[in-house]
Amino acid sequence: MPKLYGESFTKRDLLRHIGDISQAGGVKRYWLAEGKAAGTEAVDFRTGGGLNFTVLPGRGMDISFAEYRGIPLCWRSCTGDVSPAFFEPQGLGWLRGFFGGLLTTCGLSYLGEPCIDQGEPLGLHGRISNIPAQNVLADGHWEGESYTMWIRGKIRETAALGENICLTRKISAKLGENKLKLEDTVENLGFEKTPHMILYHINGGFPVVAEGSELICPVASFQPRDEQAKIEMERYNRFLPPAPGFKERVYYLDLNADPQGYTYAALVNRGFGNGKGIGFYIKYKKQQLPVLVEWKMNGEGCYVVGIEPANCRVEGRAKARESGELEFLEPSERRRYEIEIGVLASNQQISQFEEIVKEIKQA
């Protein structure tokens, strides 16, 4: 039963008050019209509970923006939305189309630092975010007294004489709620095993990220990626005001999980709104994504914290192969990944989330 405007409605009562479900919430499909984004397909979600977000089927069905009651949740880079036609796969060219957003997917056969792996030059963070989806359907439907809005599609990373990997993605949200669910299935459609690296680049921005904001998660241990990350590494989960010349700091976090196998992380700003608080959380199966990468980038303009569940580290495929950590997909093998992203709309909700984390740590 949807809860809207402080009231709970049955399906019948709600439909008696409106002419079409789009009055209360739903999905809207359109194409961006100008600049480097021209021709890129987009789908807006309005949950009716205050959470609005935009999915770009033209960019791997990633989530380019999200807000809660007008409060931005994510960081948006200076590139803005960029058509995949401008993708530069070599070296650091990926950054020229990195809009940030709530979610940018990295992978599927490689990600991390540019490298040469077995003679093959590989750029930053892979191709999947710059491949348009196919077989896309966006819609909504009632299930009893609950209304679900969703988008589904397939993104194929392929090369003649090379990999043949298909990502089937579904993103959904329920009317009146302030969370979304991401369901991915990655399948090797080829006849040879292929490397598989995947990372969900979830990017918190101002005002969720601000001076005094923090990362809350059930950390068992953490490790700095390099010498730069060792600077004030004891404050890996606390954030600074925008600083000139700030260099990124990356940490690998090993999280504990609850008895069902789920782990959690949240970016929160308790001081927002004169102490009202704001933040968002992620929930996922640790077995699916055993590494949480934290990207702490407190620079001017580049003011962002990434919380990035992954099946690998971000030092490139060559190093992953050398260390024996590189994962592979056998022919016809499928991997499933599920992530829930939700709003923490007040300090009360932040405290409730913190209690969940404490229980996991104590267990």
C-alpha positions in Angstrom: 0.0 0.0 0.0 1.7 3.2 -1.1 2.4 5.9 1.5 2.1 9.3 -0.2 1.9 12.8 1.3 1.8 11.4 4.8 -1.1 9.0 4.2 -1.4 5.4 3.1 -3.6 4.7 0.1 -5.2 1.5 -1.2 -4.9 1.1 -5.0 -8.6 1.9 -5.4 -8.5 5.0 -3.2 -5.4 6.4 -5.0 -6.8 5.8 -8.5 -10.1 7.5 -7.5 -8.2 10.7 -6.8 -6.0 10.8 -10.0 -6.5 10.5 -13.7 -3.3 8.6 -14.4 -0.6 7.0 -12.2 2.0 9.5 -13.6 0.4 12.1 -11.4 1.7 10.3 -8.4 4.9 8.8 -9.8 6.3 6.5 -12.4 8.8 6.5 -15.3 9.2 8.9 -18.2 11.3 8.1 -21.3 12.9 10.7 -23.5 16.1 11.7 -25.4 18.6 14.4 -24.5 18.7 17.1 -27.2 21.9 19.2 -27.1 25.6 19.3 -26.7 27.7 16.2 -26.1 24.6 14.4 -24.7 22.5 14.8 -27.8 20.7 11.6 -28.8 21.3 9.8 -25.5 18.2 8.0 -24.2 17.1 8.8 -20.6 14.4 7.6 -18.2 13.2 9.6 -15.2 11.9 7.8 -12.1 9.6 9.6 -9.6 8.8 7.4 -6.6 6.3 9.8 -5.1 8.1 9.5 -1.8 10.6 12.2 -2.6 13.3 10.1 -4.4 13.8 11.0 -8.1 16.5 9.6 -10.3 17.5 9.3 -13.9 18.6 6.2 -15.7 20.5 6.5 -19.0 19.9 3.4 -21.3 22.2 5.1 -23.7 25.0 4.9 -21.2 24.8 1.3 -20.0 21.6 1.9 -17.9 23.7 3.8 -15.3 22.1 6.3 -12.9 23.2 9.8 -13.9 21.4 11.7 -11.1 19.4 11.3 -8.0 17.8 13.6 -5.5 15.5 13.5 -2.5 13.0 16.3 -2.2 15.3 18.6 -4.2 18.4 17.6 -2.2 21.0 16.1 -4.6 22.4 12.8 -3.3 25.2 12.3 -5.8 28.1 14.2 -7.4 27.9 15.4 -11.0 31.2 16.0 -12.8 32.1 18.9 -15.1 31.5 16.6 -18.1 27.8 16.5 -17.7 26.0 13.7 -19.6 28.0 12.6 -22.5 26.9 10.4 -25.5 28.8 7.1 -25.8 29.8 8.3 -29.3 32.5 10.4 -27.6 33.9 7.5 -25.6 37.7 7.4 -25.5 38.8 3.9 -24.4 42.6 4.6 -24.4 44.5 5.5 -21.3 42.5 7.9 -19.0 40.1 8.9 -21.8 37.2 7.3 -19.9 37.3 10.4 -17.6 36.1 12.6 -20.4 32.7 10.9 -20.2 32.6 10.2 -16.5 29.5 12.1 -15.4 29.7 10.7 -11.9 26.1 10.3 -11.0 24.6 8.0 -8.4 26.0 5.0 -10.4 28.6 4.4 -13.0 29.3 0.7 -13.7 32.9 -0.3 -14.4 33.9 -3.5 -16.2 33.0 -6.1 -17.4 36.2 -7.7 -18.7 38.6 -5.1 -17.2 38.7 -2.1 -15.0 41.0 -0.1 -12.8 44.2 1.7 -13.8 45.3 1.6 -17.5 47.7 -1.2 -18.2 48.9 -3.7 -20.7 47.6 -7.2 -20.0 49.1 -10.0 -22.0 50.0 -7.6 -24.8 46.5 -6.0 -24.8 46.4 -2.2 -24.0 43.5 -1.5 -21.6 42.2 1.9 -20.6 40.6 3.1 -17.3 37.6 1.3 -15.9 36.3 -0.6 -18.9 33.7 -0.2 -21.6 30.3 -1.1 -20.1 29.2 2.4 -19.1 29.7 3.6 -22.6 27.6 0.9 -24.4 24.0 1.7 -25.2 21.4 -0.9 -23.9 19.2 -2.9 -26.2 15.8 -4.6 -25.7 15.0 -1.8 -23.3 11.5 -1.7 -21.7 10.5 0.8 -19.0 7.1 0.5 -17.4 5.1 0.1 -14.1 2.5 -2.2 -12.8 0.4 -3.0 -9.8 1.1 -6.1 -7.7 -1.9 -6.3 -5.3 -1.7 -3.0 -3.4 1.8 -2.2 -4.4 2.9 -0.3 -7.5 6.3 -1.0 -9.0 8.1 1.1 -11.6 11.0 -0.4 -13.5 13.3 -0.5 -16.4 15.0 -3.6 -18.0 17.5 -4.0 -20.7 20.7 -5.7 -22.0 24.2 -4.3 -22.5 26.6 -6.4 -24.5 30.4 -6.1 -24.3 31.6 -7.9 -27.4 34.4 -8.1 -29.9 34.9 -10.3 -32.9 37.5 -12.9 -31.9 37.2 -11.6 -28.4 34.8 -11.5 -25.4 31.1 -11.9 -25.6 29.6 -10.8 -22.3 26.0 -9.8 -21.7 24.8 -7.7 -18.7 21.0 -8.0 -18.2 20.0 -5.2 -15.8 16.8 -4.3 -14.0 16.3 -1.2 -11.9 13.1 -0.8 -10.0 11.4 1.2 -7.2 8.1 1.1 -5.5 5.6 4.0 -5.4 5.9 5.9 -2.1 9.3 4.4 -1.1 12.7 6.1 -1.1 14.9 3.3 -2.3 15.7 1.5 -5.5 16.8 -2.0 -6.3 19.4 -2.9 -8.9 19.4 -6.5 -10.2 22.2 -7.5 -12.6 23.0 -10.8 -14.3 26.3 -11.1 -16.2 26.7 -14.0 -18.6 29.5 -15.2 -20.8 27.8 -16.0 -24.1 31.1 -17.0 -25.7 32.8 -20.4 -25.9 36.0 -19.6 -24.0 36.5 -18.4 -20.5 36.9 -14.6 -20.2 38.2 -12.3 -17.5 35.5 -10.7 -15.4 35.9 -7.5 -13.3 33.0 -5.4 -12.1 32.7 -2.4 -9.8 29.7 -0.3 -9.0 31.0 3.3 -8.8 28.4 4.9 -6.4 29.2 8.6 -6.0 28.1 10.6 -3.0 28.1 14.4 -3.4 27.3 17.6 -1.6 25.4 18.1 0.6 25.5 14.4 1.6 29.3 14.8 1.5 30.4 17.9 3.4 32.8 18.8 6.1 32.0 16.5 9.0 30.2 13.9 6.9 31.1 10.3 7.5 31.1 6.8 6.1 29.3 4.2 8.2 29.9 0.5 7.6 30.8 -2.7 9.5 34.5 -2.6 8.8 36.6 -5.6 9.7 39.8 -4.1 8.3 40.9 -1.6 5.7 44.0 -1.0 3.6 45.3 2.1 1.8 45.9 1.6 -1.9 49.2 3.6 -2.0 51.4 6.1 -0.2 48.9 9.0 -0.9 46.1 7.1 0.8 48.3 6.7 4.0 47.9 10.4 4.6 45.5 10.7 7.6 44.4 7.2 6.9 42.9 6.9 10.4 40.3 9.4 9.1 39.5 7.3 6.0 35.8 7.6 7.0 35.7 11.3 7.7 35.6 14.0 5.2 37.1 17.4 4.7 35.9 20.7 3.2 36.9 21.1 -0.5 40.7 21.6 -0.5 42.9 23.0 -3.3 45.3 20.5 -4.8 43.7 17.5 -3.0 44.9 14.2 -4.4 42.6 11.2 -4.4 42.9 8.6 -1.6 41.7 5.1 -2.2 41.0 2.5 0.4 40.1 -1.2 0.2 37.5 -2.1 2.9 36.7 -5.6 4.1 33.2 -5.5 5.6 31.5 -7.9 8.0 28.1 -9.3 6.9 24.8 -10.1 8.7 23.6 -13.8 9.1 21.8 -13.5 5.7 25.1 -12.5 4.0 24.2 -8.8 3.5 26.6 -6.0 4.2 25.9 -2.2 4.3 27.5 1.2 3.9 26.2 4.7 4.2 27.4 8.2 3.5 25.7 10.6 6.0 25.8 14.3 7.0 24.3 14.6 10.4 24.7 18.4 10.4 22.6 19.0 7.3 19.5 21.2 7.7 20.5 22.6 11.1 20.9 19.1 12.5 18.1 17.3 10.6 20.5 15.1 8.7 20.7 13.5 5.3 22.4 10.5 3.7 22.0 7.4 1.7 22.9 3.7 2.1 23.8 0.7 0.0 22.9 -2.9 0.9 24.3 -5.9 -1.0 25.6 -9.5 -0.7 29.2 -9.6 0.4 29.8 -12.9 -1.3 28.8 -11.4 -4.6 31.0 -8.3 -4.2 33.7 -9.0 -1.6 35.6 -5.7 -1.9 34.3 -2.3 -1.0 36.5 0.4 -2.6 36.3 3.9 -1.0 37.3 6.8 -3.3 38.0 9.8 -1.1 38.2 12.9 -3.4 37.8 16.1 -1.4 39.0 18.5 -4.1 37.5 21.7 -5.3 34.9 20.9 -8.0 35.9 17.2 -7.7 34.2 16.9 -4.3 33.0 13.4 -4.1 33.2 10.2 -2.1 32.8 6.9 -4.0 31.5 3.8 -2.2 32.2 1.1 -4.7 31.3 -2.6 -4.2 33.4 -4.7 -6.5 34.8 -8.2 -7.2 38.3 -6.9 -7.5 40.7 -4.1 -6.7 41.3 -1.1 -9.0 45.0 -1.5 -9.9 44.3 -2.9 -13.4 43.8 -6.3 -14.9 47.5 -7.0 -15.4 48.1 -6.7 -11.6 45.0 -8.7 -10.8 46.2 -11.5 -13.1 49.7 -11.4 -11.6 48.4 -11.6 -8.0 46.1 -14.5 -8.9 43.0 -12.4 -7.9 41.6 -12.1 -11.4 38.2 -13.8 -11.8 36.9 -15.5 -14.9 33.6 -16.4 -16.4 33.4 -19.9 -17.9 31.4 -20.4 -21.1 27.6 -19.9 -20.3 28.4 -19.0 -16.7 26.2 -16.4 -15.0 26.9 -14.1 -12.1 24.2 -12.3 -10.3 24.6 -9.0 -8.4 22.0 -7.1 -6.4 22.3 -3.7 -4.7 19.7 -1.7 -2.8 20.2 2.0 -2.6 18.0 4.0 -0.2 17.7 7.4 1.4 18.4 8.2 5.0 16.2 11.2 5.4 16.9 12.2 9.0 19.2 11.7 11.9 16.7 9.3 13.4 17.0 7.1 10.3 20.8 7.5 10.3 20.8 6.3 14.0 18.6 3.3 13.1 21.1 2.4 10.3 24.0 2.8 12.6 22.4 0.3 15.0 22.2 -2.3 12.2 25.9 -1.7 11.6 26.7 -2.1 15.3 24.8 -5.4 15.5 26.8 -6.7 12.6 30.1 -5.7 14.2 29.2 -7.2 17.5 28.2 -10.5 16.0 
